[in-house]
């Protein structure tokens, strides 16, 4: 259960960082688009890890 909570918190942090990077790139400086691309890749990888943890938790819970 601890791994599920930890991965959920990390995924939420990644999504919030991705959104803030997008807003910075739109409004402030167009050089932030590289940060948006990087955070999208990191968020995708963390999301895949998150769903893997959820699947394994559901399998062991049954």
mmCIF file of the N, C-alpha and C atoms, coordinates in Angstrom:
data_MODEL
# 
_entry.id   MODEL 
# 
loop_
_atom_site.group_PDB 
_atom_site.id 
_atom_site.type_symbol 
_atom_site.label_atom_id 
_atom_site.label_alt_id 
_atom_site.label_comp_id 
_atom_site.label_asym_id 
_atom_site.label_entity_id 
_atom_site.label_seq_id 
_atom_site.pdbx_PDB_ins_code 
_atom_site.Cartn_x 
_atom_site.Cartn_y 
_atom_site.Cartn_z 
_atom_site.occupancy 
_atom_site.B_iso_or_equiv 
_atom_site.pdbx_formal_charge 
_atom_site.auth_seq_id 
_atom_site.auth_comp_id 
_atom_site.auth_asym_id 
_atom_site.auth_atom_id 
_atom_site.pdbx_PDB_model_num 
ATOM 1   N N  . UNK A 1 1  ? 0.820  -1.191  0.000   1.00 0.00 ? 1  UNK A N  1 
ATOM 2   C CA . UNK A 1 1  ? 0.000  0.000   0.000   1.00 0.00 ? 1  UNK A CA 1 
ATOM 3   C C  . UNK A 1 1  ? 0.868  1.261   0.000   1.00 0.00 ? 1  UNK A C  1 
ATOM 4   N N  . UNK A 1 2  ? 2.022  1.165   0.680   1.00 0.00 ? 2  UNK A N  1 
ATOM 5   C CA . UNK A 1 2  ? 2.927  2.314   0.744   1.00 0.00 ? 2  UNK A CA 1 
ATOM 6   C C  . UNK A 1 2  ? 3.451  2.670   -0.644  1.00 0.00 ? 2  UNK A C  1 
ATOM 7   N N  . UNK A 1 3  ? 3.734  1.657   -1.468  1.00 0.00 ? 3  UNK A N  1 
ATOM 8   C CA . UNK A 1 3  ? 4.214  1.905   -2.828  1.00 0.00 ? 3  UNK A CA 1 
ATOM 9   C C  . UNK A 1 3  ? 3.146  2.566   -3.675  1.00 0.00 ? 3  UNK A C  1 
ATOM 10  N N  . UNK A 1 4  ? 1.899  2.195   -3.476  1.00 0.00 ? 4  UNK A N  1 
ATOM 11  C CA . UNK A 1 4  ? 0.795  2.787   -4.236  1.00 0.00 ? 4  UNK A CA 1 
ATOM 12  C C  . UNK A 1 4  ? 0.659  4.264   -3.888  1.00 0.00 ? 4  UNK A C  1 
ATOM 13  N N  . UNK A 1 5  ? 0.707  4.584   -2.621  1.00 0.00 ? 5  UNK A N  1 
ATOM 14  C CA . UNK A 1 5  ? 0.587  5.977   -2.195  1.00 0.00 ? 5  UNK A CA 1 
ATOM 15  C C  . UNK A 1 5  ? 1.773  6.793   -2.693  1.00 0.00 ? 5  UNK A C  1 
ATOM 16  N N  . UNK A 1 6  ? 2.969  6.243   -2.583  1.00 0.00 ? 6  UNK A N  1 
ATOM 17  C CA . UNK A 1 6  ? 4.158  6.948   -3.040  1.00 0.00 ? 6  UNK A CA 1 
ATOM 18  C C  . UNK A 1 6  ? 4.108  7.199   -4.536  1.00 0.00 ? 6  UNK A C  1 
ATOM 19  N N  . UNK A 1 7  ? 3.735  6.197   -5.308  1.00 0.00 ? 7  UNK A N  1 
ATOM 20  C CA . UNK A 1 7  ? 3.677  6.384   -6.761  1.00 0.00 ? 7  UNK A CA 1 
ATOM 21  C C  . UNK A 1 7  ? 2.570  7.353   -7.154  1.00 0.00 ? 7  UNK A C  1 
ATOM 22  N N  . UNK A 1 8  ? 1.472  7.386   -6.399  1.00 0.00 ? 8  UNK A N  1 
ATOM 23  C CA . UNK A 1 8  ? 0.401  8.345   -6.666  1.00 0.00 ? 8  UNK A CA 1 
ATOM 24  C C  . UNK A 1 8  ? 0.879  9.773   -6.432  1.00 0.00 ? 8  UNK A C  1 
ATOM 25  N N  . UNK A 1 9  ? 1.579  9.993   -5.347  1.00 0.00 ? 9  UNK A N  1 
ATOM 26  C CA . UNK A 1 9  ? 2.095  11.334  -5.035  1.00 0.00 ? 9  UNK A CA 1 
ATOM 27  C C  . UNK A 1 9  ? 3.100  11.778  -6.096  1.00 0.00 ? 9  UNK A C  1 
ATOM 28  N N  . UNK A 1 10 ? 3.978  10.889  -6.508  1.00 0.00 ? 10 UNK A N  1 
ATOM 29  C CA . UNK A 1 10 ? 4.969  11.234  -7.526  1.00 0.00 ? 10 UNK A CA 1 
ATOM 30  C C  . UNK A 1 10 ? 4.290  11.542  -8.856  1.00 0.00 ? 10 UNK A C  1 
ATOM 31  N N  . UNK A 1 11 ? 3.274  10.777  -9.225  1.00 0.00 ? 11 UNK A N  1 
ATOM 32  C CA . UNK A 1 11 ? 2.550  11.038  -10.466 1.00 0.00 ? 11 UNK A CA 1 
ATOM 33  C C  . UNK A 1 11 ? 1.847  12.392  -10.410 1.00 0.00 ? 11 UNK A C  1 
ATOM 34  N N  . UNK A 1 12 ? 1.240  12.722  -9.297  1.00 0.00 ? 12 UNK A N  1 
ATOM 35  C CA . UNK A 1 12 ? 0.567  14.021  -9.165  1.00 0.00 ? 12 UNK A CA 1 
ATOM 36  C C  . UNK A 1 12 ? 1.569  15.166  -9.262  1.00 0.00 ? 12 UNK A C  1 
ATOM 37  N N  . UNK A 1 13 ? 2.734  15.011  -8.637  1.00 0.00 ? 13 UNK A N  1 
ATOM 38  C CA . UNK A 1 13 ? 3.774  16.037  -8.718  1.00 0.00 ? 13 UNK A CA 1 
ATOM 39  C C  . UNK A 1 13 ? 4.248  16.211  -10.160 1.00 0.00 ? 13 UNK A C  1 
ATOM 40  N N  . UNK A 1 14 ? 4.428  15.112  -10.872 1.00 0.00 ? 14 UNK A N  1 
ATOM 41  C CA . UNK A 1 14 ? 4.855  15.192  -12.269 1.00 0.00 ? 14 UNK A CA 1 
ATOM 42  C C  . UNK A 1 14 ? 3.812  15.891  -13.136 1.00 0.00 ? 14 UNK A C  1 
ATOM 43  N N  . UNK A 1 15 ? 2.550  15.580  -12.915 1.00 0.00 ? 15 UNK A N  1 
ATOM 44  C CA . UNK A 1 15 ? 1.489  16.211  -13.703 1.00 0.00 ? 15 UNK A CA 1 
ATOM 45  C C  . UNK A 1 15 ? 1.420  17.709  -13.405 1.00 0.00 ? 15 UNK A C  1 
ATOM 46  N N  . UNK A 1 16 ? 1.537  18.096  -12.141 1.00 0.00 ? 16 UNK A N  1 
ATOM 47  C CA . UNK A 1 16 ? 1.518  19.512  -11.798 1.00 0.00 ? 16 UNK A CA 1 
ATOM 48  C C  . UNK A 1 16 ? 2.723  20.252  -12.368 1.00 0.00 ? 16 UNK A C  1 
ATOM 49  N N  . UNK A 1 17 ? 3.888  19.621  -12.359 1.00 0.00 ? 17 UNK A N  1 
ATOM 50  C CA . UNK A 1 17 ? 5.080  20.232  -12.948 1.00 0.00 ? 17 UNK A CA 1 
ATOM 51  C C  . UNK A 1 17 ? 4.929  20.368  -14.455 1.00 0.00 ? 17 UNK A C  1 
ATOM 52  N N  . UNK A 1 18 ? 4.322  19.374  -15.091 1.00 0.00 ? 18 UNK A N  1 
ATOM 53  C CA . UNK A 1 18 ? 4.072  19.450  -16.527 1.00 0.00 ? 18 UNK A CA 1 
ATOM 54  C C  . UNK A 1 18 ? 3.128  20.602  -16.858 1.00 0.00 ? 18 UNK A C  1 
ATOM 55  N N  . UNK A 1 19 ? 2.082  20.758  -16.074 1.00 0.00 ? 19 UNK A N  1 
ATOM 56  C CA . UNK A 1 19 ? 1.129  21.851  -16.312 1.00 0.00 ? 19 UNK A CA 1 
ATOM 57  C C  . UNK A 1 19 ? 1.796  23.209  -16.103 1.00 0.00 ? 19 UNK A C  1 
ATOM 58  N N  . UNK A 1 20 ? 2.583  23.345  -15.040 1.00 0.00 ? 20 UNK A N  1 
ATOM 59  C CA . UNK A 1 20 ? 3.247  24.630  -14.797 1.00 0.00 ? 20 UNK A CA 1 
ATOM 60  C C  . UNK A 1 20 ? 4.284  24.925  -15.875 1.00 0.00 ? 20 UNK A C  1 
ATOM 61  N N  . UNK A 1 21 ? 4.976  23.900  -16.363 1.00 0.00 ? 21 UNK A N  1 
ATOM 62  C CA . UNK A 1 21 ? 5.933  24.107  -17.449 1.00 0.00 ? 21 UNK A CA 1 
ATOM 63  C C  . UNK A 1 21 ? 5.226  24.565  -18.717 1.00 0.00 ? 21 UNK A C  1 
ATOM 64  N N  . UNK A 1 22 ? 4.067  23.969  -18.985 1.00 0.00 ? 22 UNK A N  1 
ATOM 65  C CA . UNK A 1 22 ? 3.280  24.370  -20.150 1.00 0.00 ? 22 UNK A CA 1 
ATOM 66  C C  . UNK A 1 22 ? 2.841  25.826  -20.040 1.00 0.00 ? 22 UNK A C  1 
ATOM 67  N N  . UNK A 1 23 ? 2.371  26.224  -18.859 1.00 0.00 ? 23 UNK A N  1 
ATOM 68  C CA . UNK A 1 23 ? 1.944  27.603  -18.663 1.00 0.00 ? 23 UNK A CA 1 
ATOM 69  C C  . UNK A 1 23 ? 3.106  28.579  -18.791 1.00 0.00 ? 23 UNK A C  1 
ATOM 70  N N  . UNK A 1 24 ? 4.268  28.209  -18.280 1.00 0.00 ? 24 UNK A N  1 
ATOM 71  C CA . UNK A 1 24 ? 5.446  29.061  -18.433 1.00 0.00 ? 24 UNK A CA 1 
ATOM 72  C C  . UNK A 1 24 ? 5.834  29.210  -19.894 1.00 0.00 ? 24 UNK A C  1 
ATOM 73  N N  . UNK A 1 25 ? 5.773  28.118  -20.631 1.00 0.00 ? 25 UNK A N  1 
ATOM 74  C CA . UNK A 1 25 ? 6.150  28.170  -22.048 1.00 0.00 ? 25 UNK A CA 1 
ATOM 75  C C  . UNK A 1 25 ? 5.165  29.006  -22.852 1.00 0.00 ? 25 UNK A C  1 
ATOM 76  N N  . UNK A 1 26 ? 3.898  28.935  -22.504 1.00 0.00 ? 26 UNK A N  1 
ATOM 77  C CA . UNK A 1 26 ? 2.886  29.711  -23.229 1.00 0.00 ? 26 UNK A CA 1 
ATOM 78  C C  . UNK A 1 26 ? 2.996  31.198  -22.924 1.00 0.00 ? 26 UNK A C  1 
ATOM 79  N N  . UNK A 1 27 ? 3.183  31.536  -21.673 1.00 0.00 ? 27 UNK A N  1 
ATOM 80  C CA . UNK A 1 27 ? 3.066  32.929  -21.260 1.00 0.00 ? 27 UNK A CA 1 
ATOM 81  C C  . UNK A 1 27 ? 4.385  33.671  -21.123 1.00 0.00 ? 27 UNK A C  1 
ATOM 82  N N  . UNK A 1 28 ? 5.418  32.986  -20.682 1.00 0.00 ? 28 UNK A N  1 
ATOM 83  C CA . UNK A 1 28 ? 6.630  33.702  -20.287 1.00 0.00 ? 28 UNK A CA 1 
ATOM 84  C C  . UNK A 1 28 ? 7.743  33.615  -21.320 1.00 0.00 ? 28 UNK A C  1 
ATOM 85  N N  . UNK A 1 29 ? 8.164  32.411  -21.600 1.00 0.00 ? 29 UNK A N  1 
ATOM 86  C CA . UNK A 1 29 ? 9.352  32.248  -22.436 1.00 0.00 ? 29 UNK A CA 1 
ATOM 87  C C  . UNK A 1 29 ? 9.193  30.995  -23.280 1.00 0.00 ? 29 UNK A C  1 
ATOM 88  N N  . UNK A 1 30 ? 9.401  31.135  -24.562 1.00 0.00 ? 30 UNK A N  1 
ATOM 89  C CA . UNK A 1 30 ? 9.223  29.986  -25.448 1.00 0.00 ? 30 UNK A CA 1 
ATOM 90  C C  . UNK A 1 30 ? 10.362 28.974  -25.349 1.00 0.00 ? 30 UNK A C  1 
ATOM 91  N N  . UNK A 1 31 ? 11.423 29.309  -24.647 1.00 0.00 ? 31 UNK A N  1 
ATOM 92  C CA . UNK A 1 31 ? 12.506 28.340  -24.440 1.00 0.00 ? 31 UNK A CA 1 
ATOM 93  C C  . UNK A 1 31 ? 12.105 27.239  -23.460 1.00 0.00 ? 31 UNK A C  1 
ATOM 94  N N  . UNK A 1 32 ? 11.003 27.447  -22.743 1.00 0.00 ? 32 UNK A N  1 
ATOM 95  C CA . UNK A 1 32 ? 10.530 26.438  -21.797 1.00 0.00 ? 32 UNK A CA 1 
ATOM 96  C C  . UNK A 1 32 ? 9.872  25.242  -22.492 1.00 0.00 ? 32 UNK A C  1 
ATOM 97  N N  . UNK A 1 33 ? 9.709  25.300  -23.786 1.00 0.00 ? 33 UNK A N  1 
ATOM 98  C CA . UNK A 1 33 ? 9.093  24.165  -24.482 1.00 0.00 ? 33 UNK A CA 1 
ATOM 99  C C  . UNK A 1 33 ? 9.943  22.913  -24.345 1.00 0.00 ? 33 UNK A C  1 
ATOM 100 N N  . UNK A 1 34 ? 11.261 23.058  -24.238 1.00 0.00 ? 34 UNK A N  1 
ATOM 101 C CA . UNK A 1 34 ? 12.116 21.883  -24.033 1.00 0.00 ? 34 UNK A CA 1 
ATOM 102 C C  . UNK A 1 34 ? 11.827 21.251  -22.682 1.00 0.00 ? 34 UNK A C  1 
ATOM 103 N N  . UNK A 1 35 ? 11.549 22.092  -21.696 1.00 0.00 ? 35 UNK A N  1 
ATOM 104 C CA . UNK A 1 35 ? 11.179 21.558  -20.386 1.00 0.00 ? 35 UNK A CA 1 
ATOM 105 C C  . UNK A 1 35 ? 9.832  20.847  -20.456 1.00 0.00 ? 35 UNK A C  1 
ATOM 106 N N  . UNK A 1 36 ? 8.907  21.368  -21.231 1.00 0.00 ? 36 UNK A N  1 
ATOM 107 C CA . UNK A 1 36 ? 7.596  20.726  -21.388 1.00 0.00 ? 36 UNK A CA 1 
ATOM 108 C C  . UNK A 1 36 ? 7.763  19.352  -22.030 1.00 0.00 ? 36 UNK A C  1 
ATOM 109 N N  . UNK A 1 37 ? 8.589  19.268  -23.056 1.00 0.00 ? 37 UNK A N  1 
ATOM 110 C CA . UNK A 1 37 ? 8.821  17.990  -23.731 1.00 0.00 ? 37 UNK A CA 1 
ATOM 111 C C  . UNK A 1 37 ? 9.464  16.990  -22.767 1.00 0.00 ? 37 UNK A C  1 
ATOM 112 N N  . UNK A 1 38 ? 10.452 17.443  -22.013 1.00 0.00 ? 38 UNK A N  1 
ATOM 113 C CA . UNK A 1 38 ? 11.111 16.567  -21.043 1.00 0.00 ? 38 UNK A CA 1 
ATOM 114 C C  . UNK A 1 38 ? 10.174 16.094  -19.950 1.00 0.00 ? 38 UNK A C  1 
ATOM 115 N N  . UNK A 1 39 ? 9.351  17.000  -19.438 1.00 0.00 ? 39 UNK A N  1 
ATOM 116 C CA . UNK A 1 39 ? 8.407  16.612  -18.391 1.00 0.00 ? 39 UNK A CA 1 
ATOM 117 C C  . UNK A 1 39 ? 7.316  15.702  -18.932 1.00 0.00 ? 39 UNK A C  1 
ATOM 118 N N  . UNK A 1 40 ? 6.956  15.857  -20.199 1.00 0.00 ? 40 UNK A N  1 
ATOM 119 C CA . UNK A 1 40 ? 5.968  14.946  -20.789 1.00 0.00 ? 40 UNK A CA 1 
ATOM 120 C C  . UNK A 1 40 ? 6.528  13.526  -20.843 1.00 0.00 ? 40 UNK A C  1 
ATOM 121 N N  . UNK A 1 41 ? 7.799  13.401  -21.193 1.00 0.00 ? 41 UNK A N  1 
ATOM 122 C CA . UNK A 1 41 ? 8.433  12.081  -21.236 1.00 0.00 ? 41 UNK A CA 1 
ATOM 123 C C  . UNK A 1 41 ? 8.518  11.480  -19.834 1.00 0.00 ? 41 UNK A C  1 
ATOM 124 N N  . UNK A 1 42 ? 8.930  12.294  -18.862 1.00 0.00 ? 42 UNK A N  1 
ATOM 125 C CA . UNK A 1 42 ? 9.037  11.812  -17.480 1.00 0.00 ? 42 UNK A CA 1 
ATOM 126 C C  . UNK A 1 42 ? 7.662  11.423  -16.938 1.00 0.00 ? 42 UNK A C  1 
ATOM 127 N N  . UNK A 1 43 ? 6.635  12.245  -17.219 1.00 0.00 ? 43 UNK A N  1 
ATOM 128 C CA . UNK A 1 43 ? 5.287  11.949  -16.743 1.00 0.00 ? 43 UNK A CA 1 
ATOM 129 C C  . UNK A 1 43 ? 4.764  10.664  -17.367 1.00 0.00 ? 43 UNK A C  1 
ATOM 130 N N  . UNK A 1 44 ? 5.059  10.450  -18.642 1.00 0.00 ? 44 UNK A N  1 
ATOM 131 C CA . UNK A 1 44 ? 4.652  9.212   -19.298 1.00 0.00 ? 44 UNK A CA 1 
ATOM 132 C C  . UNK A 1 44 ? 5.304  7.997   -18.641 1.00 0.00 ? 44 UNK A C  1 
ATOM 133 N N  . UNK A 1 45 ? 6.602  8.089   -18.362 1.00 0.00 ? 45 UNK A N  1 
ATOM 134 C CA . UNK A 1 45 ? 7.313  6.973   -17.734 1.00 0.00 ? 45 UNK A CA 1 
ATOM 135 C C  . UNK A 1 45 ? 6.788  6.718   -16.315 1.00 0.00 ? 45 UNK A C  1 
ATOM 136 N N  . UNK A 1 46 ? 6.564  7.778   -15.567 1.00 0.00 ? 46 UNK A N  1 
ATOM 137 C CA . UNK A 1 46 ? 6.041  7.625   -14.199 1.00 0.00 ? 46 UNK A CA 1 
ATOM 138 C C  . UNK A 1 46 ? 4.625  7.060   -14.243 1.00 0.00 ? 46 UNK A C  1 
ATOM 139 N N  . UNK A 1 47 ? 3.829  7.488   -15.216 1.00 0.00 ? 47 UNK A N  1 
ATOM 140 C CA . UNK A 1 47 ? 2.473  6.962   -15.357 1.00 0.00 ? 47 UNK A CA 1 
ATOM 141 C C  . UNK A 1 47 ? 2.460  5.476   -15.652 1.00 0.00 ? 47 UNK A C  1 
ATOM 142 N N  . UNK A 1 48 ? 3.371  5.037   -16.519 1.00 0.00 ? 48 UNK A N  1 
ATOM 143 C CA . UNK A 1 48 ? 3.440  3.605   -16.797 1.00 0.00 ? 48 UNK A CA 1 
ATOM 144 C C  . UNK A 1 48 ? 3.846  2.824   -15.549 1.00 0.00 ? 48 UNK A C  1 
ATOM 145 N N  . UNK A 1 49 ? 4.799  3.358   -14.799 1.00 0.00 ? 49 UNK A N  1 
ATOM 146 C CA . UNK A 1 49 ? 5.209  2.711   -13.549 1.00 0.00 ? 49 UNK A CA 1 
ATOM 147 C C  . UNK A 1 49 ? 4.050  2.685   -12.555 1.00 0.00 ? 49 UNK A C  1 
ATOM 148 N N  . UNK A 1 50 ? 3.282  3.788   -12.496 1.00 0.00 ? 50 UNK A N  1 
ATOM 149 C CA . UNK A 1 50 ? 2.134  3.877   -11.595 1.00 0.00 ? 50 UNK A CA 1 
ATOM 150 C C  . UNK A 1 50 ? 1.112  2.792   -11.919 1.00 0.00 ? 50 UNK A C  1 
ATOM 151 N N  . UNK A 1 51 ? 0.768  2.627   -13.192 1.00 0.00 ? 51 UNK A N  1 
ATOM 152 C CA . UNK A 1 51 ? -0.230 1.623   -13.549 1.00 0.00 ? 51 UNK A CA 1 
ATOM 153 C C  . UNK A 1 51 ? 0.293  0.206   -13.338 1.00 0.00 ? 51 UNK A C  1 
ATOM 154 N N  . UNK A 1 52 ? 1.601  0.013   -13.476 1.00 0.00 ? 52 UNK A N  1 
ATOM 155 C CA . UNK A 1 52 ? 2.184  -1.291  -13.183 1.00 0.00 ? 52 UNK A CA 1 
ATOM 156 C C  . UNK A 1 52 ? 2.065  -1.607  -11.686 1.00 0.00 ? 52 UNK A C  1 
ATOM 157 N N  . UNK A 1 53 ? 2.322  -0.613  -10.838 1.00 0.00 ? 53 UNK A N  1 
ATOM 158 C CA . UNK A 1 53 ? 2.191  -0.788  -9.391  1.00 0.00 ? 53 UNK A CA 1 
ATOM 159 C C  . UNK A 1 53 ? 0.736  -1.082  -9.018  1.00 0.00 ? 53 UNK A C  1 
ATOM 160 N N  . UNK A 1 54 ? -0.210 -0.360  -9.628  1.00 0.00 ? 54 UNK A N  1 
ATOM 161 C CA . UNK A 1 54 ? -1.629 -0.569  -9.336  1.00 0.00 ? 54 UNK A CA 1 
ATOM 162 C C  . UNK A 1 54 ? -2.058 -1.979  -9.740  1.00 0.00 ? 54 UNK A C  1 
ATOM 163 N N  . UNK A 1 55 ? -1.621 -2.434  -10.913 1.00 0.00 ? 55 UNK A N  1 
ATOM 164 C CA . UNK A 1 55 ? -1.974 -3.794  -11.358 1.00 0.00 ? 55 UNK A CA 1 
ATOM 165 C C  . UNK A 1 55 ? -1.419 -4.843  -10.416 1.00 0.00 ? 55 UNK A C  1 
ATOM 166 N N  . UNK A 1 56 ? -0.158 -4.683  -10.006 1.00 0.00 ? 56 UNK A N  1 
ATOM 167 C CA . UNK A 1 56 ? 0.439  -5.674  -9.111  1.00 0.00 ? 56 UNK A CA 1 
ATOM 168 C C  . UNK A 1 56 ? -0.245 -5.636  -7.734  1.00 0.00 ? 56 UNK A C  1 
ATOM 169 N N  . UNK A 1 57 ? -0.640 -4.456  -7.292  1.00 0.00 ? 57 UNK A N  1 
ATOM 170 C CA . UNK A 1 57 ? -1.340 -4.349  -6.007  1.00 0.00 ? 57 UNK A CA 1 
ATOM 171 C C  . UNK A 1 57 ? -2.702 -5.028  -6.078  1.00 0.00 ? 57 UNK A C  1 
ATOM 172 N N  . UNK A 1 58 ? -3.417 -4.821  -7.185  1.00 0.00 ? 58 UNK A N  1 
ATOM 173 C CA . UNK A 1 58 ? -4.716 -5.458  -7.323  1.00 0.00 ? 58 UNK A CA 1 
ATOM 174 C C  . UNK A 1 58 ? -4.595 -6.977  -7.430  1.00 0.00 ? 58 UNK A C  1 
ATOM 175 N N  . UNK A 1 59 ? -3.534 -7.451  -8.089  1.00 0.00 ? 59 UNK A N  1 
ATOM 176 C CA . UNK A 1 59 ? -3.337 -8.889  -8.228  1.00 0.00 ? 59 UNK A CA 1 
ATOM 177 C C  . UNK A 1 59 ? -3.018 -9.541  -6.886  1.00 0.00 ? 59 UNK A C  1 
ATOM 178 N N  . UNK A 1 60 ? -2.221 -8.862  -6.073  1.00 0.00 ? 60 UNK A N  1 
ATOM 179 C CA . UNK A 1 60 ? -1.854 -9.449  -4.784  1.00 0.00 ? 60 UNK A CA 1 
ATOM 180 C C  . UNK A 1 60 ? -2.954 -9.258  -3.742  1.00 0.00 ? 60 UNK A C  1 
ATOM 181 N N  . UNK A 1 61 ? -3.830 -8.297  -3.963  1.00 0.00 ? 61 UNK A N  1 
ATOM 182 C CA . UNK A 1 61 ? -4.916 -8.051  -3.019  1.00 0.00 ? 61 UNK A CA 1 
ATOM 183 C C  . UNK A 1 61 ? -5.967 -9.146  -3.086  1.00 0.00 ? 61 UNK A C  1 
ATOM 184 N N  . UNK A 1 62 ? -6.158 -9.744  -4.267  1.00 0.00 ? 62 UNK A N  1 
ATOM 185 C CA . UNK A 1 62 ? -7.189 -10.774 -4.439  1.00 0.00 ? 62 UNK A CA 1 
ATOM 186 C C  . UNK A 1 62 ? -6.810 -12.079 -3.822  1.00 0.00 ? 62 UNK A C  1 
# 
